[in-house]
């Protein structure tokens, strides 16, 4: 096991602190992954109040005030894809995930995305390591233990190479300053060290972890859940999507229940369409 850098050690401490402060709103995923639902704005009542803006001034205070009529309207709005009321509820997640997962995640573009940049700090010096479930398809191991051992060694080699090269670059910069070949460092970002980080990050594998704040409205979040929790979604992003859904469902259970009902009904209707009236494809 290679030695992690200072930034990564600090991130480990931050994850542990957040889990202690918000145990019901956090999850660990895989060997280094993490997700937290930090904030929500609005709730089921926000959606209903928005939808009824032209019909009544009687406002619900929260989801606990819902009558059966209110529940039915929430379902109807979601089933019939009345989208804008569902854009009034927002969520902010923080997650630490492999870069290849983020490349799938960022395709859900109607959201705000703020990601850790290796231009300003050294990389998170941990790579995703697939567990037994990730390596298995229909009870068949597509990668064996020997392959995973070699995989881990290769990841460690890349991180160690980065650390050596960055240290060497910093030493050259410092020596050049001592000899007067470079001007003294002024306040703010050192352009020479910064350029070294910009170049050295190019060797980082997509298995390396990154750190993201993701702010998204419910309409977009539902689309994310609908696509990324499906059985044919890639295993790793499905793990994050399932964790995000569990955190969301804890915070807004009525909305989660209604959303899942609509998704299940839509999937069932699509399957019936494919099979046809006789039940044959």
Buried (B, 14 or more C-beta within 10 A) or exposed (E): EBEBBEBBEEBBEBBEEBBEEEEEBBBBBBBBBBBBBBEBEBBBBBBBBBBBEEEEEEEBEEBEEBEEEBBEBBBEBBEEEBBEBBBBBBBBBBBBBBBBBBEBBEEBEEBEBEEBEBEEEBBBBBBBBBEEEBBBEEEEEEBEEEEBEEBBEEBBEBBEEBBEBBEEBBEBBBEEBEEEEBEEBEEEEBEBBEEBBEEBBEEBBEBBBBBBBBBBBBBBBBEBBBBBBEEEBEEBBBBBBBBBBBBBBEBBEBBBBBBBEBBEEEEEEEEEEEEEEEEEE
